[in-house]
Amino acid sequence: MSICPGTENDRRWPEPGEVVTFTAHVVNKGNTASPAFGYAWHIDGAEVARGTLPALAPAAEATATYRWPWGHGLSADGQRALGEHTVRFTADPDDAIAETYESNNSLEDRPNAMSFSIYLPPDVYEAYNHPVDPKYPYSAEDWLQKQIAAMNAGFANSTYPVTPQGMALRVRIDTIGVTDANGIFVLPNRSANGGTVTANGHVMHDNPFGVVDIIGNQGLLLVKLARSGHEEFHWLDITQFNQAY
């Protein structure tokens, strides 16, 4: 894989020791309310935190967080996070609550894995909420996580003369979202640190990109061009927008 020209110096990972926040999302995918339940966080297999989340109505969601000093080192060029670590979240770690499906209460990721953001149209999301075999959970999220687990198993088992230990690459899901009926997903706003004031006196309010670096180091904008029934999409660096403005 090659790096997009012009982004060689972009920051790609936290600094060693920088505090990062892991967020676990727990959804009640059943048709009855759950009682309050415990949870546990593990780093590299060792339990580091416990807590309790409130009762959840059907389809309701709760979150739990854990702050961790980033344990990975950085390669000399700043492009790779070095070392191996795992983070695992488990709901109902003591198995105190009887559930129809007990297989999807825990998820383990590598913090430096390649991450995906996956967005499904409503009909596809609903279809994956109903498995072809009732022995599997009624959960699109669980189905997606199983695909990720299968990919990681395939990487680990790819043992060849040039990769006797298997592939080191691992993947994880960063975001699962559901689009509207037209396949469009509206990005949630990110903080602009209370309203950043630009040199021209404009106030940058919370927006989907957060505090955008005006010299273009933080990303691209996807632009849709439509005319006479024809559509094209292009990535444009934000500096082009600033210059036009």
Number of C-alpha atoms within 10 A of each C-alpha: 3 5 8 7 7 9 13 14 11 13 12 13 16 17 17 14 12 13 14 14 11 15 12 17 10 18 16 17 20 18 9 11 14 17 12 12 18 18 18 20 24 17 17 13 12 11 13 12 13 16 12 13 16 12 15 20 16 14 13 14 14 13 10 17 13 18 11 15 13 19 19 20 17 17 10 7 8 17 15 14 20 14 10 14 16 15 19 19 27 19 23 20 16 11 12 9 14 9 11 9 12 13 11 16 16 15 15 17 17 18 19 20 19 12 14 13 10 12 16 18 16 15 13 12 17 15 13 18 17 15 15 10 8 8 9 15 21 20 21 20 18 19 18 15 16 13 11 17 18 12 16 19 14 14 17 17 14 16 13 10 8 9 12 11 13 16 17 12 13 20 18 20 16 11 10 13 16 18 15 13 10 8 12 12 14 11 10 11 12 13 16 18 11 10 13 15 12 10 7 6 8 10 13 17 17 17 14 14 17 16 17 15 12 14 12 18 17 16 18 15 13 12 11 10 10 10 7 5 5 7 9 9 10 11 11 14 16 20 16 13 12 11 8 7 6
